[in-house]
Amino acid sequence: MNKIVVVIAFVLGLLGGLFVYQLYLWGYSLPMSITASPTTTTATTTTTISTSSHVVRLEITYAYASWDENNNQWTITLKVKNTGPSDAIIDKVFINGRRIGSYVSVMAMEPSLPYTLEPGKETVFKIMIRHGEFMHGQTIEVKLHTNQGKEYPKQVTLP
């Protein structure tokens, strides 16, 4: 009988831990306080689950690159929609893991950052890059970063 109780307690503890970890992945905070004495241990967990204004979901609906022969540059176009319940603040853009400002070849970006995208709204980002650090036929990863640390990557092949 004792072994059954131990196994049941172990399984319940494991399931509870997985539940708490899943909540963590979803972005919920789980404040926890633990008090211990030589003979007993008491743990209290308070879970706050709400439709917080901190939930951000972006969808890059399309991404492509076009070549402008007259200006010797590509224009990378990303159409982005905010599918979450709160404002998304896009504060950084990366190309192949580097911030766009670290490239000499990146000419401009429209609209400028930081950019706030309201729920249900969409916008089009355009990044102009020159030939040099990038080559025709190269596949690059363009990644949007929000002020909450979420990242939204998309691969684009330069024609």
C-alpha positions as CSV (number, residue, x, y, z in Angstrom):
1,M,0.0,0.0,0.0
2,N,2.8,2.4,0.8
3,K,4.5,1.9,-2.6
4,I,1.2,2.7,-4.4
5,V,0.9,6.0,-2.4
6,V,4.5,6.9,-3.3
7,V,3.9,6.1,-7.0
8,I,0.6,8.1,-7.1
9,A,2.3,11.1,-5.3
10,F,5.2,10.9,-7.8
11,V,2.9,10.9,-10.9
12,L,0.8,13.8,-9.5
13,G,4.0,15.8,-8.8
14,L,5.3,15.1,-12.3
15,L,2.0,16.1,-13.9
16,G,1.8,19.3,-11.8
17,G,5.4,20.2,-12.8
18,L,4.5,19.7,-16.5
19,F,1.5,21.9,-16.1
20,V,3.5,24.6,-14.4
21,Y,6.1,24.4,-17.1
22,Q,3.5,24.7,-19.9
23,L,2.1,27.8,-18.2
24,Y,5.6,29.2,-18.1
25,L,6.0,28.5,-21.9
26,W,2.7,30.3,-22.5
27,G,4.2,33.3,-20.6
28,Y,2.2,33.2,-17.4
29,S,4.0,34.0,-14.2
30,L,3.8,31.6,-11.2
31,P,4.9,33.3,-8.0
32,M,5.9,30.7,-5.5
33,S,6.9,30.8,-1.9
34,I,8.4,27.9,0.0
35,T,8.9,27.6,3.8
36,A,10.8,24.8,5.3
37,S,11.3,23.6,8.9
38,P,13.3,20.5,10.1
39,T,10.1,18.4,10.2
40,T,7.7,19.8,7.5
41,T,7.8,21.6,4.2
42,T,4.9,23.7,2.9
43,A,4.7,25.1,-0.6
44,T,2.2,27.6,-1.8
45,T,1.7,28.4,-5.5
46,T,-0.4,31.3,-6.7
47,T,-1.3,31.1,-10.4
48,T,-2.5,34.2,-12.2
49,I,-4.0,33.4,-15.6
50,S,-5.5,36.3,-17.5
51,T,-5.8,37.7,-21.0
52,S,-2.9,39.9,-20.2
53,S,-2.0,42.9,-22.4
54,H,1.4,41.2,-22.8
55,V,0.2,38.4,-25.2
56,V,1.8,39.0,-28.6
57,R,1.2,37.0,-31.8
58,L,2.4,38.1,-35.1
59,E,2.0,36.4,-38.5
60,I,4.2,37.1,-41.5
61,T,1.6,36.5,-44.2
62,Y,4.1,36.8,-47.0
63,A,7.8,37.7,-47.6
64,Y,9.6,38.2,-50.9
65,A,12.6,40.0,-52.4
66,S,12.7,42.0,-55.6
67,W,15.8,43.3,-57.5
68,D,16.0,46.9,-58.6
69,E,18.6,46.9,-61.4
70,N,18.7,50.8,-61.6
71,N,19.6,51.2,-58.0
72,N,21.6,48.0,-57.7
73,Q,19.6,46.9,-54.6
74,W,17.0,44.4,-53.3
75,T,13.8,45.4,-51.6
76,I,12.7,42.8,-49.1
77,T,9.0,43.0,-48.4
78,L,7.3,41.5,-45.4
79,K,3.5,41.7,-44.7
80,V,2.9,41.4,-41.0
81,K,-0.4,40.9,-39.2
82,N,-1.0,41.2,-35.4
83,T,-3.2,38.2,-34.6
84,G,-2.9,38.6,-30.9
85,P,-5.1,40.5,-28.4
86,S,-2.7,43.3,-27.6
87,D,-0.3,45.8,-29.3
88,A,2.9,44.3,-30.7
89,I,5.9,46.5,-30.6
90,I,8.5,45.5,-33.1
91,D,11.8,46.9,-31.9
92,K,14.5,45.0,-33.8
93,V,15.0,43.3,-37.2
94,F,17.7,40.8,-37.8
95,I,19.1,39.4,-41.1
96,N,20.9,36.1,-40.7
97,G,21.1,36.6,-36.9
98,R,22.6,40.1,-37.1
99,R,20.8,43.4,-36.4
100,I,20.2,45.2,-39.7
101,G,22.1,48.2,-38.4
102,S,25.3,46.1,-38.3
103,Y,25.3,45.7,-42.1
104,V,26.9,48.2,-44.4
105,S,24.6,47.0,-47.2
106,V,21.3,47.8,-45.5
107,M,20.2,51.1,-46.9
108,A,16.9,51.7,-45.2
109,M,13.8,50.2,-43.6
110,E,10.2,51.4,-43.7
111,P,8.5,51.9,-41.4
112,S,11.1,52.9,-38.9
113,L,11.5,51.1,-35.5
114,P,10.2,50.8,-32.9
115,Y,6.9,50.1,-34.7
116,T,3.6,49.5,-32.8
117,L,1.1,47.2,-34.6
118,E,-2.4,47.1,-33.1
119,P,-4.4,43.9,-32.7
120,G,-6.0,42.9,-36.0
121,K,-4.0,45.4,-38.0
122,E,-1.4,44.6,-40.6
123,T,1.5,46.5,-42.2
124,V,4.2,46.1,-44.8
125,F,7.8,46.3,-43.9
126,K,10.4,47.1,-46.7
127,I,14.1,46.6,-46.2
128,M,16.4,47.9,-48.9
129,I,19.8,46.2,-49.2
130,R,22.6,46.7,-51.7
131,H,24.6,44.1,-53.5
132,G,27.9,43.5,-51.7
133,E,27.4,41.6,-48.4
134,F,24.6,39.7,-50.1
135,M,24.5,37.8,-53.4
136,H,21.9,36.8,-56.0
137,G,20.4,33.4,-55.3
138,Q,21.3,33.7,-51.5
139,T,18.6,32.6,-49.0
140,I,18.5,34.9,-46.0
141,E,16.6,34.8,-42.8
142,V,14.7,38.0,-41.8
143,K,13.6,38.0,-38.2
144,L,11.3,40.4,-36.5
145,H,11.8,40.9,-32.8
146,T,9.3,42.3,-30.3
147,N,10.0,44.2,-27.1
148,Q,8.9,41.1,-25.2
149,G,11.6,39.0,-26.7
150,K,9.5,37.0,-29.2
151,E,10.9,36.5,-32.6
152,Y,9.3,35.8,-35.9
153,P,11.6,34.5,-38.7
154,K,11.0,34.2,-42.4
155,Q,13.3,33.0,-45.1
156,V,13.6,34.9,-48.4
157,T,15.7,34.1,-51.5
158,L,17.4,37.1,-53.2
159,P,16.6,36.9,-57.0
